[in-house]
């Protein structure tokens, strides 16, 4: 049985880009396997979603468009999870880098060479970063140059801070200087930068509260209230004899100047519109909050499911409460 090579289906450049993303994310998976998951999953979601939508709505156009939309959403989620993994590794390395540099500096002050000092500074709490340092040490012991070893280390993470630190270390090693003191100073600067970032994030906290309130509470509450009002209004219109009112207005005004008609928006259409609008508002709210608090949009994927579920839950709660109130008014 012939094996399908999915890398050939997407092109060499795409396969190379996927392989680089997998390396940055630390996922031990070949590019061909990941592309297979993306393509087969897209087809499966398209078919299954199309069949389910066809059964529910009995509309071919809705099933096709919905299937394409959900399968595209599958690809977006798959890519976003990969990006979140990359961002998580980067954040972790930048968080532990000051401590690691200070330990390396202390080892160098005791008379140990840089390559040995870096390996000796590894601690269990450094996790996969420590494993990469060990690999770099083996690369140096096997006779590779320091430039290649350090650049390979920096290439494992999408971290500008790590790349700049590596460049400074290589320049100091090449041109001479107090490398131990330099590493200690870099660690202090990085820790100071992290403190400033936390202070800025704290000052912007009020903005995140306002956006979260508008996205999670304000919009779902208004949509829930409007949804019940449209339902009540539609029920009232269904009990009115519009033909008789139009005949009376035509006779009274002598020309039928005023024509009454039912609202064109049905409660069911507004209900689906409300759900779609809430998903969009809460989704964009999570990305906006992430951008304000962390400076990166992609990390909003962490809050996205919580925001969407909370917004839809508030919509149903408000709809149920207002529906009960309107029903009690109607019975009194």
C-alpha positions, 0 to 999 in steps of 0.5 A: 500500500502506497504511503502518502507523503503530505509534505509534497502536497503543500510544497517545500517552502510550507513544509520547511516553515512547518518544520521550523515552527515545530522545532520552536515549539519543542514538539517532537513530531515530523513536519509530514505528520503535522501536515497530515493531521492538518489536512486529514482533520480539515477534511474530516471536520468539513464532512462531519460538520456538513452532514450534521448541518444538513440534518439540522437545517436541510439546506445544502448552502448552509451545510457547505458554508458551515462546513467550510467555516468550521474546518477553517476554524479547525486549522486556525485552532491548530495553528494557534495551539502551535503558536501558544506552545512557542510563546510559552517556551519563549516566556519560560526561557526569558523568565529563567534566563536572569537566574541562569546567567547569574549562576553561570557568572558565579561559576566563572568567578570560581575559575571555570571556563564559559562552556563548563560554567554554563553546564554546571549552572543547570538546575532542575527548574530550568526544565527543557532549557537545561536540556538544550544547554546540555546539548550545546555543551556536548556540541562544544565538547565534540569540537564545534565552534562556540558561534555555531553552538550558541546560535543553535541554542538561540535558534531553538526559541523565538526569543529576541532577549535570548538572541541578543544575550547570545550576541553579546556573549559571543562578542565579549568572548571574541574581543575579550573582557570581564565576561563574568561581570558582563553576565551578571550585569545582563542578568540584572538588566533583564530582571529590571526589565521584567519588573518594569513590564509588570508595573506597566501591566499593572497600570493597564489593569483598569483597561482590561477590566473595562474591556472584560466587563463590556465583552463578558457582561455588557454585550451578552446582557444587552443581547439577552434583553433584546432577544426577549423583547423581540420575542414579546413584540413578535408575539404581540404582532401575531395577535394583531389583525394587520389587514383590518388595521390597514383597511381602517387606516385606509378608510380613515385617511382616505388613501391608505397613507399608513401601512402596518406590517410585522417586523422583518426580524424573526426571534429565531434569526435574532437569536442566532445573530446574538450567539454569533455576535457574542462569540465575535465580541468575546473572542476579540475581547480576549485578544484585546486584553491579551495585547494590552496586558502582555503585548502579544495577541496570540496569547489571547487564545488562552482566554478565548474558550473561557470568554466565549463560554462565559459570554454565552452563559450570561446571555442564556441566564439573562434571557431566562430571567427576562423571559420569566419577568415578561411571562409574569407581567403577561399573567398579571 
